[in-house]
Amino acid sequence: MQKNGDTLSGGLTFENDSILAWIRNTDWAKIGFKNDADGDTDSYMWFETGDNGNEYFKWRSRQSTTTKDLMTLKWDALNILVNAVINGSLGVGYDECVRW
């Protein structure tokens, strides 16, 4: 596979502590997987943006020529375009939760 301008057909496997990263100017977006051993009880996939705090996550849907922002997650806010279904608790803190 070429480093520039190639198309991947099939699967891609990362081993060990590999990270998939996009770096533009001084901003970045990364995807990784934390796992210390087969018996690790705190293994997880992580998503990260970074630089100066104005980078965020966005979920979009595109139909034909129309792109719609469905959800954005910023440092201090989660915005959802559609109705949210929550199974559990919702609240500002542990003491002020609304039970569903």
Backbone atoms as SQL, in Angstrom:
CREATE TABLE atoms (id INTEGER PRIMARY KEY, chain TEXT, resi INTEGER, resn TEXT, atom TEXT, x REAL, y REAL, z REAL);
INSERT INTO atoms VALUES
  (1, 'A', 1, 'MET', 'N', 0.840, -1.170, 0.000),
  (2, 'A', 1, 'MET', 'CA', 0.000, 0.000, 0.000),
  (3, 'A', 1, 'MET', 'C', 0.888, 1.237, 0.000),
  (4, 'A', 2, 'GLN', 'N', 0.582, 2.170, -0.865),
  (5, 'A', 2, 'GLN', 'CA', 1.358, 3.401, -0.954),
  (6, 'A', 2, 'GLN', 'C', 1.051, 4.315, 0.227),
  (7, 'A', 3, 'LYS', 'N', 2.000, 5.179, 0.571),
  (8, 'A', 3, 'LYS', 'CA', 1.790, 6.136, 1.654),
  (9, 'A', 3, 'LYS', 'C', 0.841, 7.252, 1.261),
  (10, 'A', 4, 'ASN', 'N', 0.668, 7.480, -0.030),
  (11, 'A', 4, 'ASN', 'CA', -0.136, 8.613, -0.472),
  (12, 'A', 4, 'ASN', 'C', -1.067, 8.187, -1.601),
  (13, 'A', 5, 'GLY', 'N', -2.363, 8.449, -1.454),
  (14, 'A', 5, 'GLY', 'CA', -3.304, 8.290, -2.550),
  (15, 'A', 5, 'GLY', 'C', -3.677, 6.879, -2.929),
  (16, 'A', 6, 'ASP', 'N', -3.634, 5.945, -2.016),
  (17, 'A', 6, 'ASP', 'CA', -3.974, 4.567, -2.328),
  (18, 'A', 6, 'ASP', 'C', -5.331, 4.220, -1.721),
  (19, 'A', 7, 'THR', 'N', -5.912, 3.117, -2.159),
  (20, 'A', 7, 'THR', 'CA', -7.188, 2.641, -1.637),
  (21, 'A', 7, 'THR', 'C', -6.975, 1.295, -0.978),
  (22, 'A', 8, 'LEU', 'N', -7.522, 1.133, 0.210),
  (23, 'A', 8, 'LEU', 'CA', -7.415, -0.121, 0.939),
  (24, 'A', 8, 'LEU', 'C', -8.643, -0.966, 0.652),
  (25, 'A', 9, 'SER', 'N', -8.418, -2.200, 0.271),
  (26, 'A', 9, 'SER', 'CA', -9.500, -3.147, 0.068),
  (27, 'A', 9, 'SER', 'C', -9.268, -4.299, 1.025),
  (28, 'A', 10, 'GLY', 'N', -10.227, -4.543, 1.913),
  (29, 'A', 10, 'GLY', 'CA', -10.041, -5.575, 2.921),
  (30, 'A', 10, 'GLY', 'C', -9.838, -4.957, 4.288),
  (31, 'A', 11, 'GLY', 'N', -9.292, -5.708, 5.205),
  (32, 'A', 11, 'GLY', 'CA', -9.143, -5.259, 6.587),
  (33, 'A', 11, 'GLY', 'C', -7.789, -4.640, 6.864),
  (34, 'A', 12, 'LEU', 'N', -7.743, -3.907, 7.949),
  (35, 'A', 12, 'LEU', 'CA', -6.509, -3.289, 8.425),
  (36, 'A', 12, 'LEU', 'C', -6.404, -3.591, 9.906),
  (37, 'A', 13, 'THR', 'N', -5.305, -4.171, 10.339),
  (38, 'A', 13, 'THR', 'CA', -5.135, -4.553, 11.734),
  (39, 'A', 13, 'THR', 'C', -3.969, -3.794, 12.341),
  (40, 'A', 14, 'PHE', 'N', -4.215, -3.179, 13.505),
  (41, 'A', 14, 'PHE', 'CA', -3.158, -2.522, 14.268),
  (42, 'A', 14, 'PHE', 'C', -2.796, -3.433, 15.431),
  (43, 'A', 15, 'GLU', 'N', -1.507, -3.581, 15.708),
  (44, 'A', 15, 'GLU', 'CA', -1.063, -4.374, 16.842),
  (45, 'A', 15, 'GLU', 'C', -0.410, -3.467, 17.866),
  (46, 'A', 16, 'ASN', 'N', -0.448, -3.909, 19.102),
  (47, 'A', 16, 'ASN', 'CA', 0.187, -3.208, 20.219),
  (48, 'A', 16, 'ASN', 'C', -0.433, -1.833, 20.427),
  (49, 'A', 17, 'ASP', 'N', 0.365, -0.803, 20.655),
  (50, 'A', 17, 'ASP', 'CA', -0.141, 0.524, 21.002),
  (51, 'A', 17, 'ASP', 'C', -0.254, 1.442, 19.789),
  (52, 'A', 18, 'SER', 'N', -0.737, 0.933, 18.676),
  (53, 'A', 18, 'SER', 'CA', -0.872, 1.746, 17.472),
  (54, 'A', 18, 'SER', 'C', -2.032, 2.720, 17.603),
  (55, 'A', 19, 'ILE', 'N', -1.886, 3.883, 16.977),
  (56, 'A', 19, 'ILE', 'CA', -2.900, 4.935, 16.999),
  (57, 'A', 19, 'ILE', 'C', -3.152, 5.379, 15.566),
  (58, 'A', 20, 'LEU', 'N', -4.411, 5.620, 15.242),
  (59, 'A', 20, 'LEU', 'CA', -4.777, 6.210, 13.964),
  (60, 'A', 20, 'LEU', 'C', -4.950, 7.705, 14.212),
  (61, 'A', 21, 'ALA', 'N', -4.181, 8.533, 13.502),
  (62, 'A', 21, 'ALA', 'CA', -4.181, 9.972, 13.798),
  (63, 'A', 21, 'ALA', 'C', -4.267, 10.805, 12.530),
  (64, 'A', 22, 'TRP', 'N', -4.983, 11.923, 12.652),
  (65, 'A', 22, 'TRP', 'CA', -5.032, 12.959, 11.629),
  (66, 'A', 22, 'TRP', 'C', -4.423, 14.201, 12.254),
  (67, 'A', 23, 'ILE', 'N', -3.439, 14.790, 11.607),
  (68, 'A', 23, 'ILE', 'CA', -2.776, 15.979, 12.141),
  (69, 'A', 23, 'ILE', 'C', -2.806, 17.055, 11.070),
  (70, 'A', 24, 'ARG', 'N', -3.417, 18.191, 11.405),
  (71, 'A', 24, 'ARG', 'CA', -3.515, 19.329, 10.485),
  (72, 'A', 24, 'ARG', 'C', -3.070, 20.558, 11.249),
  (73, 'A', 25, 'ASN', 'N', -2.092, 21.267, 10.712),
  (74, 'A', 25, 'ASN', 'CA', -1.508, 22.413, 11.411),
  (75, 'A', 25, 'ASN', 'C', -1.031, 21.923, 12.772),
  (76, 'A', 26, 'THR', 'N', -1.541, 22.466, 13.859),
  (77, 'A', 26, 'THR', 'CA', -1.181, 21.957, 15.188),
  (78, 'A', 26, 'THR', 'C', -2.341, 21.211, 15.833),
  (79, 'A', 27, 'ASP', 'N', -3.463, 21.063, 15.124),
  (80, 'A', 27, 'ASP', 'CA', -4.628, 20.333, 15.636),
  (81, 'A', 27, 'ASP', 'C', -4.481, 18.848, 15.323),
  (82, 'A', 28, 'TRP', 'N', -5.166, 18.010, 16.110),
  (83, 'A', 28, 'TRP', 'CA', -5.141, 16.583, 15.821),
  (84, 'A', 28, 'TRP', 'C', -6.442, 15.910, 16.240),
  (85, 'A', 29, 'ALA', 'N', -6.679, 14.759, 15.620),
  (86, 'A', 29, 'ALA', 'CA', -7.753, 13.842, 15.999),
  (87, 'A', 29, 'ALA', 'C', -7.145, 12.450, 15.990),
  (88, 'A', 30, 'LYS', 'N', -7.435, 11.679, 17.040),
  (89, 'A', 30, 'LYS', 'CA', -6.820, 10.361, 17.178),
  (90, 'A', 30, 'LYS', 'C', -7.851, 9.337, 17.643),
  (91, 'A', 31, 'ILE', 'N', -7.622, 8.097, 17.244),
  (92, 'A', 31, 'ILE', 'CA', -8.394, 6.957, 17.719),
  (93, 'A', 31, 'ILE', 'C', -7.385, 5.928, 18.203),
  (94, 'A', 32, 'GLY', 'N', -7.639, 5.369, 19.362),
  (95, 'A', 32, 'GLY', 'CA', -6.733, 4.368, 19.900),
  (96, 'A', 32, 'GLY', 'C', -7.479, 3.320, 20.707),
  (97, 'A', 33, 'PHE', 'N', -6.728, 2.349, 21.196),
  (98, 'A', 33, 'PHE', 'CA', -7.294, 1.285, 22.014),
  (99, 'A', 33, 'PHE', 'C', -6.369, 1.038, 23.186),
  (100, 'A', 34, 'LYS', 'N', -6.907, 1.108, 24.403),
  (101, 'A', 34, 'LYS', 'CA', -6.122, 0.884, 25.617),
  (102, 'A', 34, 'LYS', 'C', -6.349, -0.545, 26.086),
  (103, 'A', 35, 'ASN', 'N', -5.276, -1.299, 26.177),
  (104, 'A', 35, 'ASN', 'CA', -5.331, -2.660, 26.689),
  (105, 'A', 35, 'ASN', 'C', -3.939, -3.026, 27.161),
  (106, 'A', 36, 'ASP', 'N', -3.798, -3.292, 28.442),
  (107, 'A', 36, 'ASP', 'CA', -2.483, -3.593, 29.006),
  (108, 'A', 36, 'ASP', 'C', -2.137, -5.075, 28.970),
  (109, 'A', 37, 'ALA', 'N', -3.141, -5.935, 28.971),
  (110, 'A', 37, 'ALA', 'CA', -2.926, -7.382, 28.935),
  (111, 'A', 37, 'ALA', 'C', -4.260, -8.056, 28.640),
  (112, 'A', 38, 'ASP', 'N', -4.227, -9.361, 28.369),
  (113, 'A', 38, 'ASP', 'CA', -5.457, -10.084, 28.075),
  (114, 'A', 38, 'ASP', 'C', -6.426, -10.042, 29.252),
  (115, 'A', 39, 'GLY', 'N', -5.905, -9.984, 30.461),
  (116, 'A', 39, 'GLY', 'CA', -6.740, -9.933, 31.658),
  (117, 'A', 39, 'GLY', 'C', -7.094, -8.524, 32.097),
  (118, 'A', 40, 'ASP', 'N', -6.772, -7.514, 31.304),
  (119, 'A', 40, 'ASP', 'CA', -7.066, -6.115, 31.644),
  (120, 'A', 40, 'ASP', 'C', -8.577, -5.927, 31.768),
  (121, 'A', 41, 'THR', 'N', -9.041, -5.477, 32.925),
  (122, 'A', 41, 'THR', 'CA', -10.479, -5.263, 33.137),
  (123, 'A', 41, 'THR', 'C', -10.895, -3.832, 32.814),
  (124, 'A', 42, 'ASP', 'N', -9.961, -3.034, 32.306),
  (125, 'A', 42, 'ASP', 'CA', -10.256, -1.640, 31.943),
  (126, 'A', 42, 'ASP', 'C', -9.772, -1.367, 30.515),
  (127, 'A', 43, 'SER', 'N', -10.162, -2.223, 29.577),
  (128, 'A', 43, 'SER', 'CA', -9.806, -2.035, 28.168),
  (129, 'A', 43, 'SER', 'C', -10.879, -1.194, 27.494),
  (130, 'A', 44, 'TYR', 'N', -10.463, -0.273, 26.642),
  (131, 'A', 44, 'TYR', 'CA', -11.443, 0.577, 25.973),
  (132, 'A', 44, 'TYR', 'C', -10.854, 1.188, 24.711),
  (133, 'A', 45, 'MET', 'N', -11.748, 1.573, 23.797),
  (134, 'A', 45, 'MET', 'CA', -11.386, 2.346, 22.615),
  (135, 'A', 45, 'MET', 'C', -11.552, 3.809, 22.976),
  (136, 'A', 46, 'TRP', 'N', -10.614, 4.650, 22.565),
  (137, 'A', 46, 'TRP', 'CA', -10.717, 6.073, 22.894),
  (138, 'A', 46, 'TRP', 'C', -10.650, 6.932, 21.638),
  (139, 'A', 47, 'PHE', 'N', -11.273, 8.094, 21.749),
  (140, 'A', 47, 'PHE', 'CA', -11.289, 9.105, 20.697),
  (141, 'A', 47, 'PHE', 'C', -10.755, 10.384, 21.318),
  (142, 'A', 48, 'GLU', 'N', -9.933, 11.115, 20.594),
  (143, 'A', 48, 'GLU', 'CA', -9.313, 12.311, 21.168),
  (144, 'A', 48, 'GLU', 'C', -9.128, 13.376, 20.094),
  (145, 'A', 49, 'THR', 'N', -9.439, 14.620, 20.448),
  (146, 'A', 49, 'THR', 'CA', -9.067, 15.766, 19.629),
  (147, 'A', 49, 'THR', 'C', -8.222, 16.665, 20.505),
  (148, 'A', 50, 'GLY', 'N', -7.392, 17.489, 19.892),
  (149, 'A', 50, 'GLY', 'CA', -6.570, 18.332, 20.737),
  (150, 'A', 50, 'GLY', 'C', -5.850, 19.437, 20.015),
  (151, 'A', 51, 'ASP', 'N', -5.399, 20.358, 20.780),
  (152, 'A', 51, 'ASP', 'CA', -4.529, 21.489, 20.480),
  (153, 'A', 51, 'ASP', 'C', -4.891, 22.623, 21.416),
  (154, 'A', 52, 'ASN', 'N', -5.841, 23.475, 21.029),
  (155, 'A', 52, 'ASN', 'CA', -6.127, 24.647, 21.854),
  (156, 'A', 52, 'ASN', 'C', -7.537, 24.656, 22.430),
  (157, 'A', 53, 'GLY', 'N', -8.253, 23.547, 22.383),
  (158, 'A', 53, 'GLY', 'CA', -9.543, 23.438, 23.043),
  (159, 'A', 53, 'GLY', 'C', -10.758, 23.703, 22.180),
  (160, 'A', 54, 'ASN', 'N', -10.582, 24.124, 20.929),
  (161, 'A', 54, 'ASN', 'CA', -11.756, 24.376, 20.083),
  (162, 'A', 54, 'ASN', 'C', -12.010, 23.237, 19.089),
  (163, 'A', 55, 'GLU', 'N', -11.359, 22.111, 19.277),
  (164, 'A', 55, 'GLU', 'CA', -11.587, 20.926, 18.453),
  (165, 'A', 55, 'GLU', 'C', -12.686, 20.099, 19.135),
  (166, 'A', 56, 'TYR', 'N', -13.541, 19.465, 18.345),
  (167, 'A', 56, 'TYR', 'CA', -14.643, 18.711, 18.944),
  (168, 'A', 56, 'TYR', 'C', -15.063, 17.574, 18.031),
  (169, 'A', 57, 'PHE', 'N', -16.055, 16.827, 18.471),
  (170, 'A', 57, 'PHE', 'CA', -16.570, 15.686, 17.725),
  (171, 'A', 57, 'PHE', 'C', -17.913, 16.045, 17.106),
  (172, 'A', 58, 'LYS', 'N', -18.148, 15.540, 15.900),
  (173, 'A', 58, 'LYS', 'CA', -19.404, 15.799, 15.207),
  (174, 'A', 58, 'LYS', 'C', -19.848, 14.525, 14.495),
  (175, 'A', 59, 'TRP', 'N', -21.135, 14.181, 14.655),
  (176, 'A', 59, 'TRP', 'CA', -21.744, 13.076, 13.943),
  (177, 'A', 59, 'TRP', 'C', -22.662, 13.674, 12.889),
  (178, 'A', 60, 'ARG', 'N', -22.490, 13.240, 11.639),
  (179, 'A', 60, 'ARG', 'CA', -23.256, 13.829, 10.534),
  (180, 'A', 60, 'ARG', 'C', -23.924, 12.742, 9.708),
  (181, 'A', 61, 'SER', 'N', -24.950, 13.147, 8.993),
  (182, 'A', 61, 'SER', 'CA', -25.623, 12.271, 8.037),
  (183, 'A', 61, 'SER', 'C', -25.711, 13.015, 6.712),
  (184, 'A', 62, 'ARG', 'N', -25.403, 12.306, 5.648),
  (185, 'A', 62, 'ARG', 'CA', -25.469, 12.928, 4.326),
  (186, 'A', 62, 'ARG', 'C', -26.423, 12.133, 3.451),
  (187, 'A', 63, 'GLN', 'N', -27.373, 12.839, 2.855),
  (188, 'A', 63, 'GLN', 'CA', -28.312, 12.241, 1.919),
  (189, 'A', 63, 'GLN', 'C', -28.272, 13.076, 0.651),
  (190, 'A', 64, 'SER', 'N', -27.763, 12.493, -0.405),
  (191, 'A', 64, 'SER', 'CA', -27.589, 13.174, -1.685),
  (192, 'A', 64, 'SER', 'C', -26.634, 14.351, -1.499),
  (193, 'A', 65, 'THR', 'N', -27.101, 15.569, -1.652),
  (194, 'A', 65, 'THR', 'CA', -26.225, 16.741, -1.511),
  (195, 'A', 65, 'THR', 'C', -26.435, 17.472, -0.192),
  (196, 'A', 66, 'THR', 'N', -27.276, 16.920, 0.691),
  (197, 'A', 66, 'THR', 'CA', -27.586, 17.583, 1.956),
  (198, 'A', 66, 'THR', 'C', -26.869, 16.893, 3.109),
  (199, 'A', 67, 'THR', 'N', -26.106, 17.660, 3.874),
  (200, 'A', 67, 'THR', 'CA', -25.441, 17.151, 5.067),
  (201, 'A', 67, 'THR', 'C', -26.111, 17.755, 6.290),
  (202, 'A', 68, 'LYS', 'N', -26.475, 16.892, 7.249),
  (203, 'A', 68, 'LYS', 'CA', -27.144, 17.342, 8.462),
  (204, 'A', 68, 'LYS', 'C', -26.292, 16.958, 9.669),
  (205, 'A', 69, 'ASP', 'N', -26.047, 17.916, 10.563),
  (206, 'A', 69, 'ASP', 'CA', -25.337, 17.631, 11.807),
  (207, 'A', 69, 'ASP', 'C', -26.315, 17.009, 12.794),
  (208, 'A', 70, 'LEU', 'N', -26.066, 15.767, 13.187),
  (209, 'A', 70, 'LEU', 'CA', -26.950, 15.069, 14.107),
  (210, 'A', 70, 'LEU', 'C', -26.578, 15.314, 15.564),
  (211, 'A', 71, 'MET', 'N', -25.264, 15.413, 15.842),
  (212, 'A', 71, 'MET', 'CA', -24.828, 15.572, 17.221),
  (213, 'A', 71, 'MET', 'C', -23.431, 16.182, 17.241),
  (214, 'A', 72, 'THR', 'N', -23.178, 17.044, 18.219),
  (215, 'A', 72, 'THR', 'CA', -21.837, 17.574, 18.449),
  (216, 'A', 72, 'THR', 'C', -21.493, 17.396, 19.919),
  (217, 'A', 73, 'LEU', 'N', -20.245, 17.069, 20.167),
  (218, 'A', 73, 'LEU', 'CA', -19.740, 16.925, 21.531),
  (219, 'A', 73, 'LEU', 'C', -18.538, 17.835, 21.676),
  (220, 'A', 74, 'LYS', 'N', -18.708, 18.887, 22.466),
  (221, 'A', 74, 'LYS', 'CA', -17.632, 19.829, 22.741),
  (222, 'A', 74, 'LYS', 'C', -17.200, 19.672, 24.191),
  (223, 'A', 75, 'TRP', 'N', -16.172, 20.392, 24.575),
  (224, 'A', 75, 'TRP', 'CA', -15.617, 20.304, 25.921),
  (225, 'A', 75, 'TRP', 'C', -16.692, 20.522, 26.984),
  (226, 'A', 76, 'ASP', 'N', -17.624, 21.428, 26.714),
  (227, 'A', 76, 'ASP', 'CA', -18.601, 21.803, 27.734),
  (228, 'A', 76, 'ASP', 'C', -20.054, 21.592, 27.321),
  (229, 'A', 77, 'ALA', 'N', -20.313, 20.922, 26.198),
  (230, 'A', 77, 'ALA', 'CA', -21.700, 20.773, 25.755),
  (231, 'A', 77, 'ALA', 'C', -21.876, 19.584, 24.820),
  (232, 'A', 78, 'LEU', 'N', -23.012, 18.923, 24.965),
  (233, 'A', 78, 'LEU', 'CA', -23.448, 17.875, 24.047),
  (234, 'A', 78, 'LEU', 'C', -24.743, 18.354, 23.413),
  (235, 'A', 79, 'ASN', 'N', -24.762, 18.517, 22.100),
  (236, 'A', 79, 'ASN', 'CA', -25.951, 18.962, 21.379),
  (237, 'A', 79, 'ASN', 'C', -26.457, 17.827, 20.500),
  (238, 'A', 80, 'ILE', 'N', -27.749, 17.517, 20.650),
  (239, 'A', 80, 'ILE', 'CA', -28.370, 16.431, 19.900),
  (240, 'A', 80, 'ILE', 'C', -29.526, 17.003, 19.098),
  (241, 'A', 81, 'LEU', 'N', -29.536, 16.754, 17.796),
  (242, 'A', 81, 'LEU', 'CA', -30.573, 17.289, 16.917),
  (243, 'A', 81, 'LEU', 'C', -31.919, 16.611, 17.132),
  (244, 'A', 82, 'VAL', 'N', -31.903, 15.315, 17.384),
  (245, 'A', 82, 'VAL', 'CA', -33.143, 14.540, 17.482),
  (246, 'A', 82, 'VAL', 'C', -33.500, 14.273, 18.941),
  (247, 'A', 83, 'ASN', 'N', -34.644, 13.631, 19.172),
  (248, 'A', 83, 'ASN', 'CA', -35.037, 13.266, 20.530),
  (249, 'A', 83, 'ASN', 'C', -34.056, 12.249, 21.092),
  (250, 'A', 84, 'ALA', 'N', -33.688, 12.417, 22.352),
  (251, 'A', 84, 'ALA', 'CA', -32.750, 11.508, 23.003),
  (252, 'A', 84, 'ALA', 'C', -33.515, 10.492, 23.842),
  (253, 'A', 85, 'VAL', 'N', -33.134, 9.241, 23.752),
  (254, 'A', 85, 'VAL', 'CA', -33.701, 8.192, 24.589),
  (255, 'A', 85, 'VAL', 'C', -32.640, 7.818, 25.604),
  (256, 'A', 86, 'ILE', 'N', -32.966, 7.979, 26.875),
  (257, 'A', 86, 'ILE', 'CA', -31.995, 7.730, 27.938),
  (258, 'A', 86, 'ILE', 'C', -32.524, 6.610, 28.819),
  (259, 'A', 87, 'ASN', 'N', -31.737, 5.577, 28.973),
  (260, 'A', 87, 'ASN', 'CA', -32.075, 4.472, 29.867),
  (261, 'A', 87, 'ASN', 'C', -31.134, 4.540, 31.054),
  (262, 'A', 88, 'GLY', 'N', -31.588, 5.104, 32.143),
  (263, 'A', 88, 'GLY', 'CA', -30.749, 5.261, 33.321),
  (264, 'A', 88, 'GLY', 'C', -31.025, 6.586, 33.985),
  (265, 'A', 89, 'SER', 'N', -29.965, 7.277, 34.385),
  (266, 'A', 89, 'SER', 'CA', -30.093, 8.533, 35.111),
  (267, 'A', 89, 'SER', 'C', -29.548, 9.681, 34.292),
  (268, 'A', 90, 'LEU', 'N', -30.132, 10.846, 34.492),
  (269, 'A', 90, 'LEU', 'CA', -29.679, 12.052, 33.826),
  (270, 'A', 90, 'LEU', 'C', -29.662, 13.157, 34.857),
  (271, 'A', 91, 'GLY', 'N', -28.545, 13.833, 34.997),
  (272, 'A', 91, 'GLY', 'CA', -28.485, 14.915, 35.968),
  (273, 'A', 91, 'GLY', 'C', -27.180, 15.657, 35.913),
  (274, 'A', 92, 'VAL', 'N', -27.127, 16.756, 36.661),
  (275, 'A', 92, 'VAL', 'CA', -25.929, 17.581, 36.716),
  (276, 'A', 92, 'VAL', 'C', -24.869, 16.923, 37.575),
  (277, 'A', 93, 'GLY', 'N', -25.290, 16.332, 38.678),
  (278, 'A', 93, 'GLY', 'CA', -24.363, 15.666, 39.580),
  (279, 'A', 93, 'GLY', 'C', -24.973, 14.380, 40.089),
  (280, 'A', 94, 'TYR', 'N', -24.274, 13.735, 40.993),
  (281, 'A', 94, 'TYR', 'CA', -24.765, 12.470, 41.527),
  (282, 'A', 94, 'TYR', 'C', -26.010, 12.651, 42.395),
  (283, 'A', 95, 'ASP', 'N', -26.166, 13.804, 43.023),
  (284, 'A', 95, 'ASP', 'CA', -27.285, 14.031, 43.936),
  (285, 'A', 95, 'ASP', 'C', -28.543, 14.525, 43.237),
  (286, 'A', 96, 'GLU', 'N', -28.423, 15.046, 42.029),
  (287, 'A', 96, 'GLU', 'CA', -29.567, 15.636, 41.340),
  (288, 'A', 96, 'GLU', 'C', -29.844, 14.917, 40.024),
  (289, 'A', 97, 'CYS', 'N', -30.167, 13.643, 40.097),
  (290, 'A', 97, 'CYS', 'CA', -30.413, 12.851, 38.886),
  (291, 'A', 97, 'CYS', 'C', -31.899, 12.644, 38.668),
  (292, 'A', 98, 'VAL', 'N', -32.308, 12.673, 37.437),
  (293, 'A', 98, 'VAL', 'CA', -33.670, 12.337, 37.054),
  (294, 'A', 98, 'VAL', 'C', -33.665, 10.871, 36.650),
  (295, 'A', 99, 'ARG', 'N', -34.513, 10.064, 37.253),
  (296, 'A', 99, 'ARG', 'CA', -34.574, 8.628, 36.937),
  (297, 'A', 99, 'ARG', 'C', -35.570, 8.389, 35.821),
  (298, 'A', 100, 'TRP', 'N', -35.214, 7.552, 34.864),
  (299, 'A', 100, 'TRP', 'CA', -36.098, 7.240, 33.738),
  (300, 'A', 100, 'TRP', 'C', -36.667, 5.865, 33.913);
